[in-house]
Amino acid sequence: MDSLHPIIRPPDVGHEPHNPVRDPGKLAPTEDLDREPDGVPHSVVGLTALFSVMLAMLVAAMFLSGHIVGQIAAVALVAIAIPALVAGLRHKAERERDRVHPSR
């Protein structure tokens, strides 16, 4: 198992490669590795994507069901759920925002 196929063998560069982004000595004075983009927690970004896709699939299924009650309920769900989703995730982002490492 010691001999690897040449395609998957790491290149020999003659030294241990260093990523300048992760080397604190090579960071600019204004760079910070601990901050999240725009201070928004990554979990909020992921939950926004997840809930948006789930809501869109639910509304599409309700609207395509062909029943007038389902279509009206889909429109009502959009009118209520989207503002509630945005408000809930905005509060979560404010609560978990990275104030120690702001983006700029």
Secondary structure as UniProt FT lines:
FT   TURN            6..8
FT   TURN            20..22
FT   HELIX           24..26
FT   TURN            29..30
FT   HELIX           37..39
FT   HELIX           42..64
FT   HELIX           68..96
//
